Amino acid sequence: MPRGGQARWITASDGVRLRVIVWPPEAAGIARARGTVFVFGGRTEFAEKYFEVVGELLQRNFAVATVDWRGQGLSDRALADPRKGHVADFADFDRDITAFMGDVAPDLPKPWIALAHSMGGNILMRALHDHPEWFSAAILSAPMLGLRLGSAFAARLARIVAFSSAALGLGSRYLPGGTAKAADEVPFNDNILTHDERRYAVYQALVRAEPKLGLGASTLGWLVAAFRSIETVASPAYLAEIKAPVLIALAEDDGLIDRAALQFAAGHLPQGKLVVVETARHEILIETDQCRARFWAAFDDFVERRVASSSL
């Protein structure tokens, strides 16, 4: 853990216990903080996976805070089988971020900036829309604003299967072909997340060291909830109401997220900007040094232009 991290529990409005880790300026050795970056991970992720990113943010003189979403990390799991990635509705994640910002944020310096990946990007878009007072700007790494499901026929079939299964009470079942395997059981050569073998090995080692961090495939109910949230946040009217500056980092070799959806979102956000991270797979933040350098260059430029000059 980077210097100064303080882990503790908070409770969402429905009683779900969430793990948070905070790096206040004083504890992290930052004499004059530039603000705070709130880090929101994607599906299956947990705080430890972002320790390298946290360290890089601390070096930039930002205080940092992160949360394990319900159903993953060390936060409460939704089902008896803890390896199933499940949520009934993304409104439950809204409860998580509301509890997080209400409990943790008030003690941290402004401006408040959000850095979110994949599913975390979808949840963050909901927060930017419903709580414009929270964040001065947001940086999204391969946000889940559209799923890459192959052909149009395959996408329609996935929707039919997911919604029909959920309607029949099967929402807590794994997706067809899904298993309890976490990343530690997927060989590097079979992964579609990153080209960086060393960082992928660190990710795997974390789950092996603490198996409770591991999460398998998502459920049919999760997929239904994801489809519904994507339909909401990716609509032109919804995007037009998000006023904060938003930088979207598109991974050029992303096998999970629809490229056109990210381009569409960037074009419909009032202050949207798109950067393409060449050769990167979905997990930009655990990619090769070259890919990560492109991301951080875009991050630094965006922060300087959109945040340092902001009156927020």
N, C-alpha and C positions, 0 to 999 in steps of 0.2 A: 504494500500500500504506500502511495506517495505520502510524504511527511504531512502530518497534521490532520489526517482523516479521522473523523469521529462518527462511528456507526451507532445507530439507535433504531428504535421502533416507533412508528406512528400508527394511528388507527383511522381507517376511512369511515365515512358516515354510516356504513352498513355493518361495521364491526370487523372488517377484514384488516388483519395486521400486515403492515408493509415495512420492509427494511429500507432505511435511507442511510447514506453516508454523506457527510458534509465536510468541506475543507474551508473553514473560516480563515480570513486573511491572517489574523494574528497567529493561529496555530500552524498555518502553512508557511510562516515566515515572510509574508508579503507586507512590506511597509506601507505601500500606497496602492490599493487595489483599483483596477480599471473598471470594476463591476463584477458581476457574477454570471457564470455560465452554468445553466441547468442542463444536465445530460440525460437524455431519454433514450433508452435502448430499444431494440426491436424484439420480435417474438423469439423466445428461447433465451434471451440474453440476461445478464446479471452484472452487478456493479464491478466485480473483479475484472471482467473482460475489458473494461474501459480504463484500467489503471494507467496504461501508457498514455492514453488521450488526456486523462486528468493531469498527469505530470506535465504534458505539453501546454495545457491551459494554465497551470500554475506558473510555468516559466514565462508565460505571457502576462503575468500579474493579474490573473482573474481568480477570484474565489470560485469554488466549484461545489455543486451538490448533485446527487443522483439518487434514483429510487428504483427498486425492483418492482415492476408491475405485479399486480395480483396474478397468481397462477404460475409464477416463475421466480428464479433466483431463490432467495430465502424468505420471500413473502408467502402468505397463506396460499395454498393450492385449492382449486375449486372442486376437484373430484377425488374420490377414494384412490384412484390410480394417479399418483403424483406426476407421472410421466406424460399424461395427456395434456396438450396445450389447449385449454378450453376457456371460453368466456361466452356468456349468454347474449350479451349486448355490449357494444363499446361504450355505452353510457356508464358501465361499471368502471372502465378506465378513467372516465371523467371524474368519478368519485376519488380515484387514486390521486390524480394530479391536483384536484381541489384540496385534498387533505395535505398533500406535499407542499403546495404553495402557501397554504394557510398556516402551516406549522413551521416550516423551515425558512421560507423566503424573507419574512419580515426582519430577520436578524442579519441579513446579508446585504452587501453594498449594491447600489444601483450604478449604472443601468443593468437590468436583468436581460440576459440573452439566452436563447434556447438553442441547443444543439441536439438534434434527434435523428435517429436512424430507423429506416424501414417502417415497421408497425408503429414505432414511437413517433414517426413523422405524421402518420395519419391521426394519432391521438393529439399531437401538438396542433395540427390544423384546426381541430375542434376547439382547442383552448384559445388559439389566436382569434377565432371567430367569436366565441362566447365570452372571453375575458380579455378584451383588447388592452386593459390596464396592466396586464402582467408583464409582457415582454416588449422591449424596445426593438428587437429584431430576432430573426430565427434563421438558422442554417440547417438544412435538411439533407441528410445523406441517403440517397436512394429511397425516398419516402414511398410508402405503400399507398399510392394514389391510383393504382391500376395494376392488376395482376397479369403476369404473362402466362397464359394458359394454352398457348399454341394457336391453332386455327380458331376461326369464329365458331365453327361447329363444336370444337372441344370446349370452348368457353361456355357456350349455351348448355352443353351436356353437363358440365360441372355445376352450373347453377341449378339445373333441374334435379340432379342427384342430391345436392346439398339441401335445397329447400324441401324436396319431397321427403327426404330422410328425417329432417328435423320435424316436419309436420307429423310424421309417424312416431315421434318420440324417440328417435335414434340419434339425437343431436350429440350425445355424449360419447358416441363411437368414433374411433379413429377414421380419418379419411381412408377411402379404399387404397390399400397398399401401405398405409401408414403403420408404424411400429413404435415401440418404446425406445428405440435406439436414439441416444443423444450423440452430440458431435464427437465425443471421445471414442465412439465405436465406428465412425465413418472414416476410412483411410483417406489420407490427403489426396491421393490420385483420383478418388471418387467424389471429392467435394466440388461444389459449384460456387463457393463463397469467396475464395481468395486464391491468388497465385503465390502467396507468400507462405512457404512451408514452415518457417520458424514461428511466425505468429500463429499459424493454425495449430502448431504443436503446443504452444503456450495455452491456447484456448482449450485444447483437449486435456492438457495436464491439470488445469483448474478443475474440470469436472471430475477427473480421476481422483484428485485430492479431496474433493468434497462432492460426492455423488448426489447430494440433495440439490445441487445446482443444475443437474441435468434435466433436460426436457426433450420429449420425443416429438412425434408428429402432432399436428393439430387435429381437432375433432371436426366433425361435420357441423356442429353448432358454431364453432369458431369461424368456419368458413362463411356460414350464413351471416353472422354478425359482421365479418369483414366486408362482404359484398354490400351490405346495407350501409356501413359507414363510408365506404368508397363512393357509393352513389350520392351520399350526402355531401361529402367534402369536395368532391371533384366536379360538382355542378357549377356552371358559370355564375349563377346568381350568388351562390355561397362564397366562391372565390373572390368575387367582386367586393364582398363585405369585409374582407380581411385587409386591414389597412397597414399593418406592420411591414417593414421591409423583409423579404423572404428570399434567401439564396437556396436554390435547389441544385444539388450535385448529382448528376446523372452518371451512373457507371456504364461505360460503353459496352462492356461484355456482361451485362446483368441478365441472368437466366430466370429471375423471379419477378421483376418489376417491368411493366409495360413502358417502353421509352416514350411512345406518343402521349401517354397520360401525363408524364412529367413535363413534356414540352407544352402541352395544352395548359396545364396548371400555371406554369411560369408566365405564359402569355396572357392569362386572365386575372392574375393577381395584380392589383394596382401598383405595387412596388415589388414585382417579382423579377428575379434574375436567374438564369440558367447557366451552369458551367458543366461541361462534359469532361469527365475524368477518363482520358484515353486508356484503353486496355484493362481498366479495372473491372473486376467482378463485383458482385452485389455488396460485399463487405468492404467498402472503401477504407474504413478506418483500421482494418487489419490487413490491408493489402501491402504490396511491395513498397519500399522506400520511395521509389519514383512516383507511384500513384499517390501516395500519401503526401508527398511534397507538392503535387499539383493541387490537392485538396487544401492543404494548409495555406498555400499562396492565395488561393481564392478566398479562404476564410479571413486571412489577415487584411486583404484588400477590402473586402466587404465590411469588416468591422471598422476599419479606418474611415471609409467613405460614408457608411450609413449610420454608425453608432457614435464614433468620436465627435462627429459634427452635429449629432442630434441634441435637441434641447430636452429630450425625455430623461 
